[in-house]
Amino acid sequence: MELGSKKRSGDLAEWRQFLRLLGLALTTQPRRVPAMARNYLMFSLSHVLLELCPILRRGLVLGKNVRIQRLRSLERFGADSSIEIGAHTILYEHARLEAVGQGKIRIGQYGILGDCRISARELVHIGHRVLTSWNVFIQDNNPHPVEAELRGAQVKNMCRRFYPRTQVERTQQEDEALLLDWSPPTSPVIIGDDVWLGANSTVLKGARIGAGCIVACGSVVTAGDYPPCSVLAGNPACVVRSLRPYEVEP
């Protein structure tokens, strides 16, 4: 009962804060009120639905005060996949986290994920206080074969999923047999604490980015170790500058 009372008190305090800010916006910036109300309601409704529905929470571990603006941001494919998000992290509506098969996504506390897409078939681990800008892409796997013959068979199978069953070609079994021994190559992506991923940046499988790094706009970070407190830029990205070392918060 005591925990329930504390939660209700916290919810009431949050609503009072929202109403106070709404009143302030009405008197100072009335044009921002519709967008402000929309954002708050989206965060609140997603939070309530996750609390009420155990099915939606399956495979999800959400820390205290996690804010998710859209439930479709969290996608799991496979009973062994999981997504864990640390306390006080914010996921805006254009963020999309996708854990496939045995893939695991781990995100630390106080993160801000904007317009980003994260795809994991093995492991994507992101530290605390990580900031993503617009159109950031993180992937720990190669989703398509390098060999043209295998890739062609895969593409045909993908297209056939949209056929009515009566129109599936007989060669489908041959293509599936060709792909039987192929599985997407994976390698964990590790991103340290206090990393800033700039707009249009890409982090590919096997990349290990140290704490305090900045990935410049449009950069492509490929497999390898990148030292802490570095600015990474280019395609493929490399260290172009070293930043002042700092003490990483616990």
Rosetta blueprint (number, residue, H / E / L):
1 M L
2 E H
3 L H
4 G H
5 S H
6 K H
7 K H
8 R H
9 S H
10 G H
11 D H
12 L H
13 A H
14 E H
15 W H
16 R H
17 Q H
18 F H
19 L H
20 R H
21 L H
22 L H
23 G H
24 L H
25 A H
26 L H
27 T H
28 T H
29 Q L
30 P H
31 R H
32 R H
33 V H
34 P H
35 A H
36 M H
37 A H
38 R H
39 N H
40 Y H
41 L H
42 M H
43 F H
44 S H
45 L H
46 S H
47 H H
48 V H
49 L H
50 L H
51 E H
52 L H
53 C L
54 P H
55 I H
56 L H
57 R H
58 R L
59 G L
60 L E
61 V E
62 L E
63 G L
64 K L
65 N L
66 V L
67 R E
68 I E
69 Q L
70 R L
71 L H
72 R H
73 S H
74 L E
75 E E
76 R E
77 F E
78 G L
79 A L
80 D L
81 S L
82 S E
83 I E
84 E E
85 I E
86 G L
87 A L
88 H L
89 T L
90 I E
91 L E
92 Y L
93 E L
94 H L
95 A L
96 R E
97 L E
98 E E
99 A E
100 V E
101 G L
102 Q L
103 G L
104 K E
105 I E
106 R E
107 I E
108 G L
109 Q L
110 Y L
111 G L
112 I E
113 L E
114 G L
115 D L
116 C E
117 R E
118 I E
119 S E
120 A E
121 R L
122 E L
123 L E
124 V E
125 H E
126 I E
127 G L
128 H L
129 R L
130 V L
131 L E
132 T E
133 S L
134 W L
135 N L
136 V E
137 F E
138 I E
139 Q E
140 D L
141 N E
142 N L
143 P L
144 H L
145 P L
146 V L
147 E L
148 A H
149 E H
150 L H
151 R H
152 G H
153 A H
154 Q H
155 V H
156 K H
157 N H
158 M H
159 C H
160 R H
161 R L
162 F L
163 Y L
164 P L
165 R H
166 T H
167 Q H
168 V L
169 E L
170 R L
171 T L
172 Q H
173 Q H
174 E H
175 D H
176 E H
177 A H
178 L H
179 L L
180 L L
181 D L
182 W L
183 S L
184 P L
185 P L
186 T E
187 S L
188 P L
189 V E
190 I E
191 I E
192 G L
193 D L
194 D L
195 V L
196 W E
197 L E
198 G L
199 A L
200 N L
201 S L
202 T E
203 V E
204 L L
205 K L
206 G L
207 A E
208 R E
209 I E
210 G L
211 A L
212 G L
213 C L
214 I E
215 V E
216 A L
217 C L
218 G L
219 S L
220 V E
221 V E
222 T L
223 A L
224 G E
225 D E
226 Y E
227 P L
228 P L
229 C L
230 S E
231 V E
232 L E
233 A E
234 G E
235 N L
236 P L
237 A E
238 C E
239 V E
240 V E
241 R E
242 S E
243 L L
244 R L
245 P L
246 Y L
247 E L
248 V L
249 E L
250 P L
